[in-house]
Amino acid sequence: MKPHVLAVLYAVTMAAVILGVDFAFFRNRFWERLTVNLGIVLVFASFYLRFFRRP
C-alpha cells in the first residue's frame, strides 16, 4: 500500500478510537475527556514513530 493511504487509515482508526471512548465513557465530563483524548493521541503518535516511520 502507498504510504499516504496507510497514514489516512491510521488517522481514521485513531479518530474512531477517540470517538468510541468519548461516547462510551466520558459523555458529559469535559476535562477527563480532554485528558484521555490527549493520551490516546500520544499513544498513537508513539506507535507511529516507533513502527511506521521510515528509518
C-alpha positions as CSV (number, residue, x, y, z in Angstrom):
1,M,0.0,0.0,0.0
2,K,1.1,3.6,-0.5
3,P,2.4,5.4,2.5
4,H,-0.2,8.2,2.4
5,V,-3.0,5.6,2.3
6,L,-1.6,4.0,5.4
7,A,-1.4,7.4,7.2
8,V,-5.0,8.1,6.3
9,L,-6.1,4.7,7.6
10,Y,-4.1,5.3,10.8
11,A,-5.7,8.7,11.4
12,V,-9.2,7.3,10.7
13,T,-8.5,4.4,13.2
14,M,-7.3,6.9,15.8
15,A,-10.4,9.1,15.3
16,A,-12.7,6.0,15.7
17,V,-11.0,5.0,18.9
18,I,-11.3,8.6,20.3
19,L,-15.0,8.8,19.4
20,G,-15.7,5.4,20.8
21,V,-14.1,6.1,24.1
22,D,-15.8,9.6,24.3
23,F,-19.3,8.2,23.7
24,A,-18.8,5.1,25.9
25,F,-17.2,6.6,29.0
26,F,-16.9,10.4,29.0
27,R,-20.1,11.8,27.6
28,N,-20.5,14.8,30.0
29,R,-17.1,15.2,31.5
30,F,-15.0,17.7,29.6
31,W,-11.7,17.7,31.4
32,E,-11.5,13.9,31.8
33,R,-12.4,13.6,28.1
34,L,-9.8,16.0,27.0
35,T,-7.1,14.3,29.1
36,V,-8.0,10.8,27.8
37,N,-8.1,12.1,24.2
38,L,-4.7,13.6,24.6
39,G,-3.4,10.3,26.0
40,I,-4.8,8.4,23.1
41,V,-3.2,10.8,20.6
42,L,0.1,10.4,22.3
43,V,-0.1,6.6,22.3
44,F,-1.0,6.6,18.6
45,A,1.9,9.1,17.9
46,S,4.4,6.9,19.7
47,F,3.3,3.8,17.9
48,Y,3.5,5.7,14.6
49,L,7.0,7.0,15.3
50,R,8.2,3.6,16.5
51,F,6.7,1.2,13.9
52,F,5.6,3.2,10.8
53,R,8.2,5.9,10.3
54,R,10.9,5.4,7.7
55,P,14.4,4.8,9.1
